[in-house]
Amino acid sequence: EAVGGGGAGTAEADLLDLSNEDLLGFGGDSAGGQGTPASSLGGGGARPSAGAAAGKPLAPLPISTGDVGARWGSMPVEERVQLAASQRHRNAPSACQSVVDAFATLVGVHIVEVIGLEAVAAGVRPLSLAGGSDDVFLHINCSQTQASGRVELLVKGSDRSLAQAVISAARGALV
């Protein structure tokens, strides 16, 4: 169940702590280069095809951490929620990797980078669903997943209904 909410207009500095800024490329060198960049996960710059995300709100959007960081502040819609993770995710050897994998599979996002207990993901609404495409970025914070079963999710985009659909899919991915 979601706890809290978000909305457009909240100052970026209020939402992202220093480690998030580094992860997004705003404040340093991505935590000393300990992350897993998208380039090592495969994928190019091609946009997904119209039918790429059948049954999912998004299709994977291959993009670099630097590109996400450069565009992050220009996304007018912002939704922040805390989601409950099931015991399956909490008890996984790597709870964060379990959550990230579930989001990639069931929400339809490309995992841009994982650093420790945080991750950045990107997706796009396929053309066939809306007559246009909308990019969506996710910041996933798993620092409390094993202890309390909570995953903090920050969704950035340009369409509030799409952001809420992503949150709904993310909630379903954690059961």
Disulfide bonds with the S-S distance in Angstrom:
none
